[in-house]
Amino acid sequence: MSRIRKKQLERQLEREAKLKEDIRTGGVIRVAYEEKEKKQALPNRLNMSGSVEKRMEEDQDAIERFTSVYRRMLPSLLKSLNKIRDTREPHKVKHKITVLLLYGIIMFVFQLGSSVPNHFKPEYIAH
């Protein structure tokens, strides 16, 4: 055995002896390793409902529930949105700022993407 290897082994034995002494005197607390529970992965499917008809029924039910809430909120929301000043050039305005803001809120709430391909038409894919 080489002289360098002997020194390495001596240092390792010294470190282990020091660690055992620290554990015995309470200077070092030994922590037990606990394995984490693994999370169950979500399935990689487009249609989780099973059938297109069931998915359409679920969406219709959700929309009906949302509609009743939004009917109560819409008048006060429109009043609040009307208070926002439009800083755009008046001769270039095609849509009112209130309409644009309301459309943006609806897109956010219903998690819609770009307005060009969507047009509020849900796509149902049977897989």
C-alpha positions as CSV (number, residue, x, y, z in Angstrom):
1,M,0.0,0.0,0.0
2,S,1.3,3.4,-0.9
3,R,2.1,6.1,1.6
4,I,-0.6,8.4,0.2
5,R,-3.3,5.7,0.5
6,K,-2.3,5.0,4.1
7,K,-2.7,8.7,5.0
8,Q,-6.2,8.7,3.3
9,L,-7.3,5.6,5.3
10,E,-6.0,7.2,8.6
11,R,-7.9,10.4,7.9
12,Q,-11.0,8.5,7.1
13,L,-10.7,6.4,10.3
14,E,-10.1,9.7,12.3
15,R,-13.2,11.3,10.8
16,E,-15.4,8.2,11.5
17,A,-14.1,8.1,15.1
18,K,-14.8,11.8,15.6
19,L,-18.3,11.4,14.1
20,K,-19.1,8.4,16.4
21,E,-17.9,10.5,19.4
22,D,-20.0,13.5,18.4
23,I,-23.1,11.2,18.0
24,R,-22.4,9.6,21.4
25,T,-22.0,13.0,23.2
26,G,-25.0,14.5,21.4
27,G,-23.0,17.1,19.4
28,V,-24.4,15.7,16.2
29,I,-28.0,14.6,15.7
30,R,-28.5,11.7,13.3
31,V,-31.5,12.1,11.0
32,A,-33.2,9.1,9.6
33,Y,-34.0,9.2,5.9
34,E,-37.7,9.0,5.1
35,E,-38.8,8.1,1.6
36,K,-41.3,10.4,0.1
37,E,-44.6,9.1,-1.3
38,K,-44.7,9.4,-5.0
39,K,-47.5,11.4,-6.6
40,Q,-49.7,9.7,-9.0
41,A,-49.3,11.0,-12.5
42,L,-52.3,12.4,-14.4
43,P,-53.3,10.5,-17.4
44,N,-52.2,11.9,-20.7
45,R,-55.6,12.1,-22.5
46,L,-57.6,14.7,-24.2
47,N,-61.1,13.5,-23.1
48,M,-61.2,12.3,-19.5
49,S,-65.0,11.9,-19.5
50,G,-65.1,8.7,-21.5
51,S,-67.5,9.8,-24.2
52,V,-68.1,13.0,-26.2
53,E,-71.8,13.1,-25.1
54,K,-70.8,12.9,-21.4
55,R,-68.2,15.7,-21.9
56,M,-70.7,17.9,-23.6
57,E,-73.2,17.4,-20.7
58,E,-70.6,18.2,-18.1
59,D,-69.6,21.4,-20.0
60,Q,-73.2,22.4,-20.5
61,D,-73.8,22.0,-16.7
62,A,-70.7,24.0,-15.8
63,I,-71.7,26.8,-18.2
64,E,-75.2,27.0,-16.8
65,R,-73.8,27.3,-13.3
66,F,-71.3,30.0,-14.3
67,T,-74.0,31.9,-16.2
68,S,-76.2,32.4,-13.2
69,V,-73.2,33.8,-11.2
70,Y,-72.1,36.1,-14.1
71,R,-75.6,37.5,-14.7
72,R,-75.5,38.9,-11.1
73,M,-72.0,40.2,-11.5
74,L,-72.2,41.6,-15.1
75,P,-73.9,45.0,-14.4
76,S,-71.5,46.0,-11.7
77,L,-68.6,44.7,-13.7
78,L,-69.6,46.7,-16.7
79,K,-69.9,49.9,-14.6
80,S,-66.5,49.3,-13.2
81,L,-65.0,48.6,-16.6
82,N,-66.6,51.8,-18.1
83,K,-64.7,53.9,-15.5
84,I,-61.4,52.8,-17.1
85,R,-60.1,55.6,-19.5
86,D,-59.4,54.6,-23.1
87,T,-56.0,56.1,-24.1
88,R,-56.1,54.9,-27.7
89,E,-56.5,57.3,-30.6
90,P,-60.3,57.8,-31.1
91,H,-60.3,57.6,-34.9
92,K,-58.5,54.2,-34.8
93,V,-60.8,52.6,-32.2
94,K,-62.8,49.7,-33.6
95,H,-64.0,48.1,-30.4
96,K,-64.8,49.7,-27.0
97,I,-62.3,49.2,-24.3
98,T,-65.1,47.7,-22.1
99,V,-65.7,45.0,-24.7
100,L,-62.0,44.2,-25.0
101,L,-61.5,44.0,-21.2
102,L,-64.6,41.8,-20.8
103,Y,-63.4,39.5,-23.6
104,G,-60.0,39.2,-21.9
105,I,-61.6,38.3,-18.6
106,I,-63.8,35.7,-20.2
107,M,-60.8,34.2,-22.0
108,F,-58.9,34.1,-18.7
109,V,-61.7,32.6,-16.6
110,F,-62.5,29.9,-19.2
111,Q,-58.8,29.3,-20.0
112,L,-59.2,29.9,-23.7
113,G,-56.2,30.5,-26.0
114,S,-56.0,32.9,-28.9
115,S,-59.2,34.5,-30.0
116,V,-58.7,33.6,-33.7
117,P,-59.1,29.8,-33.6
118,N,-61.5,29.6,-30.7
119,H,-64.5,31.9,-31.3
120,F,-66.0,30.3,-28.1
121,K,-66.6,27.0,-30.0
122,P,-65.4,24.1,-27.7
123,E,-63.8,21.3,-29.6
124,Y,-64.8,17.8,-28.6
125,I,-62.4,15.1,-29.5
126,A,-63.4,11.5,-29.2
127,H,-60.4,9.4,-28.0
